[in-house]
Amino acid sequence: MAIDPIALTRQLVDIESTTYFEGACGLFLHEYLQGLGYEVERQPVEQPGVNGATDERFNLYAKMPGTQPKITLSTHFDTVPPYFPSSEDDTYVYGRGSCDAKGILASQVAGAEKLHKGGIPVGLLYVVGEERDSAGAKVANRDGKGSRFLINGEPTSNRLALATKGALRVELRASGKMAHSAYPELGESAIDKLVDVLHELSRTQLPVDPEIGESTLNVGLISGGRAPNVIPDAAEAHVLIRTIGDSQIVKDTITRVVGNRCDVKFALDLAAVRMKRLPGFETMIAKYATDISSLTNWGEPLLLGPGTIHVAHTPDEKVLKSELLEAVDKYAELASELSKQL
């Protein structure tokens, strides 16, 4: 049957699948792909129970019976919170996940249909957990199914990414001594230590690459203290650094700047990735991280997808209908070009 990527995008968006709560969307995808004739395999992913989640979590790998695809189309079907359902007008599809990355998934499924009709078998890999820790990708990476090329989907406005930045998540924890705030000399403020460290980190020069750009640092979470009249004995901050190369250089810099003022934990480290050009494809640099660095066993990576990252993770998330339709052809064209190299 002909697949309408716009309608499928809305169907997917209307199933809430914020990270850890992906079960219902996974079940829908399993049934949908089976209905298209695919053999579908579930790959169980651990459920850590964050925010009370109890959903069964799993990736999906699908291929047509009797094929051994060497090219895999992949993206994720978890989203960031908060959830809101789909809507549309003449130009856009709106809703959580419309561009990151359910619209991408819909265009890939439609693109795969074109490829199969043209005699080019492709696999489909759809994973959970990308928005938090790439848990699904790490599970999928245990078996690359013999794939030689991985076409991953993230919002690139249908341009081919030449590189993606990495992501280094840093947790800083400061300790102090409680005291009455009228007598600060009797205590030791953990918040003061943490604020000093964050101030210094924000002014620290991090690596720069002439093509990918500069490393960036964001203090995303900060907490601490007991009450306004208590010297705080504990404080913590979670920092995300977008890396452009060897993360060890950044880790060493952070460790040096922090010294003994805070405990440092590197909670997530996704590598920056460089990719190749292909004739006829407009290019870009993705300043964000993707699952690609956790899917190394799935072949040489490429990155392309409809939508702009500028509206991902926002209350105005949307994707151009024209880009969803264009992406169907882009995925088919890209996979066809790669098939010549097999």
One Martini backbone bead per residue (centre of mass of N, CA, C, O) as a GRO file, in nm:
protein
  342
    1MET     BB    1   0.101   0.033   0.015
    2ALA     BB    2   0.060   0.358   0.035
    3ILE     BB    3   0.254   0.601   0.202
    4ASP     BB    4   0.169   0.856   0.435
    5PRO     BB    5   0.379   1.063   0.607
    6ILE     BB    6   0.176   1.257   0.736
    7ALA     BB    7  -0.019   1.057   0.868
    8LEU     BB    8   0.199   0.897   1.024
    9THR     BB    9   0.301   1.123   1.195
   10ARG     BB   10   0.035   1.169   1.349
   11GLN     BB   11   0.007   0.888   1.468
   12LEU     BB   12   0.272   0.902   1.633
   13VAL     BB   13   0.227   1.166   1.793
   14ASP     BB   14  -0.049   1.049   1.933
   15ILE     BB   15   0.178   0.882   2.081
   16GLU     BB   16   0.307   0.864   2.368
   17SER     BB   17   0.700   0.883   2.402
   18THR     BB   18   0.849   0.944   2.635
   19THR     BB   19   1.103   0.878   2.804
   20TYR     BB   20   1.017   0.542   2.927
   21PHE     BB   21   0.721   0.571   2.742
   22GLU     BB   22   0.738   0.372   2.457
   23GLY     BB   23   0.547   0.120   2.432
   24ALA     BB   24   0.298   0.203   2.254
   25CYS     BB   25   0.465   0.283   2.005
   26GLY     BB   26   0.602   0.011   1.963
   27LEU     BB   27   0.344  -0.150   1.910
   28PHE     BB   28   0.250   0.005   1.665
   29LEU     BB   29   0.501  -0.042   1.488
   30HIS     BB   30   0.495  -0.343   1.481
   31GLU     BB   31   0.215  -0.369   1.341
   32TYR     BB   32   0.268  -0.186   1.099
   33LEU     BB   33   0.512  -0.342   0.975
   34GLN     BB   34   0.372  -0.612   0.948
   35GLY     BB   35   0.147  -0.497   0.753
   36LEU     BB   36   0.389  -0.450   0.527
   37GLY     BB   37   0.573  -0.739   0.558
   38TYR     BB   38   0.752  -0.746   0.794
   39GLU     BB   39   1.015  -0.845   0.983
   40VAL     BB   40   0.998  -0.835   1.345
   41GLU     BB   41   1.221  -0.715   1.599
   42ARG     BB   42   1.279  -0.731   1.939
   43GLN     BB   43   1.469  -0.513   2.169
   44PRO     BB   44   1.541  -0.518   2.477
   45VAL     BB   45   1.504  -0.256   2.730
   46GLU     BB   46   1.571  -0.108   3.000
   47GLN     BB   47   1.377  -0.032   3.298
   48PRO     BB   48   1.435   0.221   3.546
   49GLY     BB   49   1.172   0.390   3.654
   50VAL     BB   50   1.138   0.669   3.569
   51ASN     BB   51   0.874   0.842   3.682
   52GLY     BB   52   0.717   0.552   3.710
   53ALA     BB   53   0.797   0.367   3.493
   54THR     BB   54   0.656   0.046   3.321
   55ASP     BB   55   0.727   0.011   3.046
   56GLU     BB   56   0.791  -0.148   2.777
   57ARG     BB   57   1.116  -0.181   2.626
   58PHE     BB   58   1.194  -0.132   2.267
   59ASN     BB   59   1.326  -0.220   1.985
   60LEU     BB   60   1.329  -0.209   1.615
   61TYR     BB   61   1.365  -0.467   1.363
   62ALA     BB   62   1.336  -0.449   0.998
   63LYS     BB   63   1.253  -0.689   0.733
   64MET     BB   64   1.237  -0.850   0.453
   65PRO     BB   65   1.178  -1.139   0.343
   66GLY     BB   66   1.488  -1.281   0.234
   67THR     BB   67   1.669  -1.053   0.347
   68GLN     BB   68   2.012  -0.872   0.362
   69PRO     BB   69   2.073  -0.585   0.467
   70LYS     BB   70   2.326  -0.312   0.411
   71ILE     BB   71   2.097  -0.100   0.470
   72THR     BB   72   2.012   0.147   0.727
   73LEU     BB   73   1.730   0.281   0.875
   74SER     BB   74   1.734   0.543   1.136
   75THR     BB   75   1.576   0.606   1.462
   76HIS     BB   76   1.370   0.765   1.700
   77PHE     BB   77   1.065   0.737   1.938
   78ASP     BB   78   1.147   0.926   2.138
   79THR     BB   79   1.075   1.200   2.367
   80VAL     BB   80   1.033   1.492   2.493
   81PRO     BB   81   0.919   1.685   2.724
   82PRO     BB   82   0.615   1.768   2.672
   83TYR     BB   83   0.324   1.646   2.579
   84PHE     BB   84   0.171   1.686   2.243
   85PRO     BB   85  -0.040   1.678   2.002
   86SER     BB   86  -0.160   1.684   1.694
   87SER     BB   87  -0.142   1.902   1.403
   88GLU     BB   88  -0.271   2.102   1.116
   89ASP     BB   89  -0.191   2.254   0.811
   90ASP     BB   90  -0.091   2.342   0.499
   91THR     BB   91   0.231   2.327   0.606
   92TYR     BB   92   0.204   2.178   0.893
   93VAL     BB   93   0.323   1.967   1.151
   94TYR     BB   94   0.228   1.916   1.482
   95GLY     BB   95   0.417   1.818   1.766
   96ARG     BB   96   0.548   1.580   1.956
   97GLY     BB   97   0.793   1.465   1.721
   98SER     BB   98   0.756   1.576   1.432
   99CYS     BB   99   1.087   1.629   1.403
  100ASP     BB  100   1.164   1.461   1.695
  101ALA     BB  101   1.140   1.171   1.494
  102LYS     BB  102   0.858   1.091   1.345
  103GLY     BB  103   0.875   1.214   1.064
  104ILE     BB  104   1.127   1.064   0.986
  105LEU     BB  105   1.017   0.779   1.013
  106ALA     BB  106   0.793   0.808   0.802
  107SER     BB  107   0.985   0.872   0.561
  108GLN     BB  108   1.145   0.608   0.577
  109VAL     BB  109   0.917   0.409   0.523
  110ALA     BB  110   0.849   0.531   0.245
  111GLY     BB  111   1.134   0.500   0.124
  112ALA     BB  112   1.152   0.189   0.153
  113GLU     BB  113   0.927   0.127  -0.044
  114LYS     BB  114   1.074   0.232  -0.294
  115LEU     BB  115   1.323   0.049  -0.272
  116HIS     BB  116   1.186  -0.227  -0.290
  117LYS     BB  117   1.062  -0.174  -0.572
  118GLY     BB  118   1.377  -0.128  -0.680
  119GLY     BB  119   1.559  -0.369  -0.537
  120ILE     BB  120   1.632  -0.230  -0.242
  121PRO     BB  121   1.730  -0.343   0.049
  122VAL     BB  122   1.613  -0.247   0.379
  123GLY     BB  123   1.655  -0.151   0.700
  124LEU     BB  124   1.488  -0.108   1.024
  125LEU     BB  125   1.579   0.121   1.299
  126TYR     BB  126   1.412   0.155   1.621
  127VAL     BB  127   1.464   0.362   1.907
  128VAL     BB  128   1.533   0.415   2.239
  129GLY     BB  129   1.665   0.681   2.452
  130GLU     BB  130   1.801   0.927   2.302
  131GLU     BB  131   1.714   1.177   2.498
  132ARG     BB  132   1.921   1.061   2.729
  133ASP     BB  133   2.140   0.768   2.672
  134SER     BB  134   2.125   0.558   2.434
  135ALA     BB  135   2.014   0.273   2.520
  136GLY     BB  136   1.908   0.150   2.254
  137ALA     BB  137   2.168   0.171   2.085
  138LYS     BB  138   2.344  -0.009   2.267
  139VAL     BB  139   2.180  -0.262   2.216
  140ALA     BB  140   2.190  -0.265   1.901
  141ASN     BB  141   2.518  -0.284   1.891
  142ARG     BB  142   2.546  -0.599   1.934
  143ASP     BB  143   2.389  -0.610   1.635
  144GLY     BB  144   2.441  -0.518   1.287
  145LYS     BB  145   2.331  -0.729   1.064
  146GLY     BB  146   2.556  -0.654   0.835
  147SER     BB  147   2.578  -0.362   0.807
  148ARG     BB  148   2.731  -0.092   0.601
  149PHE     BB  149   2.494   0.127   0.630
  150LEU     BB  150   2.395   0.432   0.810
  151ILE     BB  151   2.078   0.604   0.813
  152ASN     BB  152   2.029   0.870   0.998
  153GLY     BB  153   1.769   1.050   1.187
  154GLU     BB  154   1.763   1.406   1.177
  155PRO     BB  155   1.734   1.745   1.189
  156THR     BB  156   1.853   1.890   0.852
  157SER     BB  157   1.675   1.990   0.616
  158ASN     BB  158   1.774   1.763   0.407
  159ARG     BB  159   2.070   1.748   0.491
  160LEU     BB  160   2.401   1.656   0.484
  161ALA     BB  161   2.602   1.553   0.730
  162LEU     BB  162   2.949   1.606   0.820
  163ALA     BB  163   2.874   1.653   1.131
  164THR     BB  164   2.888   1.581   1.483
  165LYS     BB  165   2.849   1.641   1.789
  166GLY     BB  166   2.910   1.591   2.107
  167ALA     BB  167   2.840   1.451   2.449
  168LEU     BB  168   2.897   1.593   2.782
  169ARG     BB  169   2.806   1.478   3.096
  170VAL     BB  170   2.808   1.676   3.401
  171GLU     BB  171   2.856   1.608   3.750
  172LEU     BB  172   2.822   1.832   4.028
  173ARG     BB  173   2.949   1.803   4.376
  174ALA     BB  174   2.894   1.976   4.676
  175SER     BB  175   3.041   2.029   5.000
  176GLY     BB  176   2.951   2.106   5.345
  177LYS     BB  177   2.838   2.316   5.629
  178MET     BB  178   2.617   2.351   5.862
  179ALA     BB  179   2.451   2.665   5.957
  180HIS     BB  180   2.385   2.954   6.076
  181SER     BB  181   2.343   3.243   5.888
  182ALA     BB  182   2.454   3.439   6.121
  183TYR     BB  183   2.717   3.212   6.118
  184PRO     BB  184   2.916   3.150   5.861
  185GLU     BB  185   3.191   3.073   6.010
  186LEU     BB  186   3.059   2.779   6.102
  187GLY     BB  187   3.055   2.720   5.800
  188GLU     BB  188   2.999   2.566   5.458
  189SER     BB  189   2.942   2.654   5.130
  190ALA     BB  190   2.833   2.472   4.861
  191ILE     BB  191   2.726   2.693   4.673
  192ASP     BB  192   2.976   2.867   4.651
  193LYS     BB  193   3.151   2.653   4.519
  194LEU     BB  194   2.973   2.597   4.273
  195VAL     BB  195   2.960   2.885   4.159
  196ASP     BB  196   3.262   2.918   4.113
  197VAL     BB  197   3.295   2.683   3.918
  198LEU     BB  198   3.089   2.774   3.701
  199HIS     BB  199   3.223   3.041   3.639
  200GLU     BB  200   3.493   2.924   3.540
  201LEU     BB  201   3.382   2.737   3.318
  202SER     BB  202   3.244   2.971   3.148
  203ARG     BB  203   3.562   3.095   3.102
  204THR     BB  204   3.661   2.849   2.955
  205GLN     BB  205   3.861   2.720   2.717
  206LEU     BB  206   3.753   2.537   2.448
  207PRO     BB  207   3.749   2.359   2.189
  208VAL     BB  208   3.826   2.416   1.835
  209ASP     BB  209   3.680   2.390   1.502
  210PRO     BB  210   3.682   2.498   1.176
  211GLU     BB  211   3.418   2.323   1.098
  212ILE     BB  212   3.237   2.266   1.362
  213GLY     BB  213   3.356   2.449   1.594
  214GLU     BB  214   3.252   2.507   1.911
  215SER     BB  215   3.245   2.454   2.224
  216THR     BB  216   2.970   2.393   2.453
  217LEU     BB  217   2.804   2.530   2.755
  218ASN     BB  218   2.549   2.388   2.985
  219VAL     BB  219   2.347   2.480   3.256
  220GLY     BB  220   2.065   2.282   3.332
  221LEU     BB  221   2.120   2.207   3.645
  222ILE     BB  222   2.022   2.326   3.985
  223SER     BB  223   2.105   2.251   4.335
  224GLY     BB  224   2.031   2.335   4.689
  225GLY     BB  225   1.989   2.328   5.007
  226ARG     BB  226   1.742   2.414   5.276
  227ALA     BB  227   1.754   2.731   5.359
  228PRO     BB  228   1.794   3.069   5.395
  229ASN     BB  229   1.900   3.010   5.719
  230VAL     BB  230   2.110   2.799   5.578
  231ILE     BB  231   2.396   2.655   5.545
  232PRO     BB  232   2.502   2.478   5.281
  233ASP     BB  233   2.590   2.119   5.241
  234ALA     BB  234   2.456   2.104   4.941
  235ALA     BB  235   2.539   2.075   4.580
  236GLU     BB  236   2.421   2.078   4.228
  237ALA     BB  237   2.526   2.009   3.880
  238HIS     BB  238   2.425   2.000   3.530
  239VAL     BB  239   2.633   1.946   3.246
  240LEU     BB  240   2.654   2.039   2.891
  241ILE     BB  241   2.882   1.932   2.638
  242ARG     BB  242   2.977   2.028   2.316
  243THR     BB  243   3.173   1.840   2.120
  244ILE     BB  244   3.465   1.824   1.861
  245GLY     BB  245   3.627   1.578   2.001
  246ASP     BB  246   3.828   1.490   2.233
  247SER     BB  247   3.703   1.443   2.553
  248GLN     BB  248   3.960   1.428   2.733
  249ILE     BB  249   4.035   1.723   2.719
  250VAL     BB  250   3.781   1.821   2.870
  251LYS     BB  251   3.808   1.653   3.125
  252ASP     BB  252   4.082   1.769   3.213
  253THR     BB  253   3.986   2.061   3.237
  254ILE     BB  254   3.766   2.021   3.448
  255THR     BB  255   3.939   1.889   3.668
  256ARG     BB  256   4.127   2.133   3.701
  257VAL     BB  257   3.919   2.356   3.771
  258VAL     BB  258   3.777   2.214   4.014
  259GLY     BB  259   3.931   2.018   4.176
  260ASN     BB  260   3.835   2.002   4.534
  261ARG     BB  261   3.532   2.140   4.526
  262CYS     BB  262   3.431   1.888   4.355
  263ASP     BB  263   3.253   1.637   4.236
  264VAL     BB  264   3.315   1.426   3.945
  265LYS     BB  265   3.082   1.325   3.678
  266PHE     BB  266   3.072   1.123   3.384
  267ALA     BB  267   2.758   1.031   3.250
  268LEU     BB  268   2.818   1.121   2.939
  269ASP     BB  269   2.973   0.993   2.615
  270LEU     BB  270   2.953   1.139   2.301
  271ALA     BB  271   3.081   1.132   2.002
  272ALA     BB  272   3.221   1.278   1.759
  273VAL     BB  273   3.128   1.303   1.398
  274ARG     BB  274   3.245   1.215   1.080
  275MET     BB  275   3.146   1.275   0.737
  276LYS     BB  276   3.051   1.236   0.412
  277ARG     BB  277   3.033   1.319   0.093
  278LEU     BB  278   2.777   1.372  -0.167
  279PRO     BB  279   2.667   1.403  -0.460
  280GLY     BB  280   2.387   1.635  -0.458
  281PHE     BB  281   2.426   1.719  -0.147
  282GLU     BB  282   2.343   1.909   0.087
  283THR     BB  283   2.509   2.069   0.364
  284MET     BB  284   2.604   2.019   0.720
  285ILE     BB  285   2.621   2.104   1.074
  286ALA     BB  286   2.584   1.926   1.369
  287LYS     BB  287   2.550   2.057   1.705
  288TYR     BB  288   2.460   1.777   1.777
  289ALA     BB  289   2.373   1.476   1.909
  290THR     BB  290   2.374   1.118   1.848
  291ASP     BB  291   2.346   0.767   1.792
  292ILE     BB  292   2.592   0.705   1.610
  293SER     BB  293   2.819   0.657   1.836
  294SER     BB  294   2.630   0.383   1.925
  295LEU     BB  295   2.637   0.254   1.597
  296THR     BB  296   2.915   0.113   1.487
  297ASN     BB  297   2.792  -0.182   1.381
  298TRP     BB  298   2.616  -0.039   1.118
  299GLY     BB  299   2.826   0.130   0.983
  300GLU     BB  300   2.846   0.378   0.782
  301PRO     BB  301   2.766   0.705   0.846
  302LEU     BB  302   2.459   0.895   0.811
  303LEU     BB  303   2.286   1.228   0.795
  304LEU     BB  304   1.919   1.267   0.767
  305GLY     BB  305   1.641   1.517   0.777
  306PRO     BB  306   1.358   1.646   0.853
  307GLY     BB  307   1.374   1.946   0.975
  308THR     BB  308   1.435   2.159   1.262
  309ILE     BB  309   1.618   2.202   1.554
  310HIS     BB  310   1.493   2.484   1.646
  311VAL     BB  311   1.201   2.325   1.731
  312ALA     BB  312   1.312   2.134   1.902
  313HIS     BB  313   1.208   2.114   2.233
  314THR     BB  314   0.944   2.279   2.183
  315PRO     BB  315   0.620   2.426   2.179
  316ASP     BB  316   0.675   2.455   1.836
  317GLU     BB  317   0.670   2.189   1.715
  318LYS     BB  318   0.765   2.120   1.367
  319VAL     BB  319   0.680   2.030   1.016
  320LEU     BB  320   0.722   2.021   0.694
  321LYS     BB  321   0.549   1.872   0.453
  322SER     BB  322   0.753   1.905   0.219
  323GLU     BB  323   0.987   1.759   0.374
  324LEU     BB  324   0.860   1.485   0.411
  325LEU     BB  325   0.836   1.430   0.104
  326GLU     BB  326   1.131   1.480   0.026
  327ALA     BB  327   1.260   1.260   0.212
  328VAL     BB  328   1.171   1.014   0.063
  329ASP     BB  329   1.362   1.071  -0.180
  330LYS     BB  330   1.628   1.107  -0.027
  331TYR     BB  331   1.648   0.822   0.091
  332ALA     BB  332   1.636   0.675  -0.180
  333GLU     BB  333   1.880   0.816  -0.308
  334LEU     BB  334   2.093   0.747  -0.095
  335ALA     BB  335   2.066   0.436  -0.100
  336SER     BB  336   2.123   0.403  -0.402
  337GLU     BB  337   2.410   0.515  -0.392
  338LEU     BB  338   2.522   0.308  -0.182
  339SER     BB  339   2.462   0.044  -0.345
  340LYS     BB  340   2.710   0.095  -0.545
  341GLN     BB  341   2.925   0.020  -0.292
  342LEU     BB  342   2.863  -0.305  -0.247
   0.00000   0.00000   0.00000
